[in-house]
Amino acid sequence: HVQLQESGPGVVKPSETLSLTCTVSGGSISGYFWSWIRQPPGKGLEWIGYVYHSGSGTYNPSLESRVTISADTSKSQLSLKLTSVTAADTAMYFCARGRQLSPWDYWGQGALVTVSS
Amino acid sequence: DIQLTQSPSSLSVSVGDRVTITCQASQDISNYLNWYQQKPGKAPKLLIYDASNLETGVPSRFSGGGSGTHFTFTISSLQPEDIATYYCQQYDNFPYTFGQGAKLEIK
């Protein structure tokens, strides 16, 4: 049974870099498309970007200048880095598996990141 | 970006009701549309993919339809565990986008 688990700091200071890891267990990350999606408190969902196990991927243009998503097949981990964060980046961050580019059939439980000094 | 507009945004429902939510796309997205259910404090759960295909393990009371710019999501007979927020999501074009959500509440 595939499981995804996000991990990382719960609080990040403004202007610093948000770093999260998604650890995949019960299955390989090879052959799938892995996305990060976020949800500000009480609001809707925003797709951040995806990475294929080979490392290729695409980002949301609204975040492209600040975001990097990567995959480490040896560790079965995905990572998300978001630079120069502001309060607007406060959100629950989810990693999710795509059978193709979409849909996303497995999700992590989410990691809440608050941007605050 | 492709805009997805869900209607209604909120709905008061009773157990046993037939519930229909619509999702209107700002341009033709063929059938590249999925539906997710999200309960408070939980990750979204895939229910319908490619507009009308029921995800494995999802009860048959859930269904989806439509193509192009107009899509529907239906719960044939609402159960208590169906109280949640439902989102449509397109993957015809990058960036992938979601509707604003449709929140079901018990009447």
Chai-1 contact restraints between the chains, C-beta under 6 A:
chainA,res_idxA,chainB,res_idxB,connection_type,confidence,min_distance_angstrom,max_distance_angstrom,comment,restraint_id
A,G44,B,F98,contact,1.0,0.0,6.0,A-B,restraint_1
A,G44,B,Q100,contact,1.0,0.0,6.0,A-B,restraint_2
A,G44,B,G101,contact,1.0,0.0,6.0,A-B,restraint_3
A,L45,B,F98,contact,1.0,0.0,6.0,A-B,restraint_4
A,W47,B,P95,contact,1.0,0.0,6.0,A-B,restraint_5
A,W47,B,Y96,contact,1.0,0.0,6.0,A-B,restraint_6
A,T58,B,F94,contact,1.0,0.0,6.0,A-B,restraint_7
A,N60,B,P95,contact,1.0,0.0,6.0,A-B,restraint_8
A,F94,B,A43,contact,1.0,0.0,6.0,A-B,restraint_9
A,L101,B,Y91,contact,1.0,0.0,6.0,A-B,restraint_10
A,S102,B,Y91,contact,1.0,0.0,6.0,A-B,restraint_11
A,P103,B,N34,contact,1.0,0.0,6.0,A-B,restraint_12
A,P103,B,L46,contact,1.0,0.0,6.0,A-B,restraint_13
A,P103,B,Y49,contact,1.0,0.0,6.0,A-B,restraint_14
A,D105,B,L46,contact,1.0,0.0,6.0,A-B,restraint_15
A,W107,B,A43,contact,1.0,0.0,6.0,A-B,restraint_16
A,Q109,B,A43,contact,1.0,0.0,6.0,A-B,restraint_17
A,G110,B,A43,contact,1.0,0.0,6.0,A-B,restraint_18
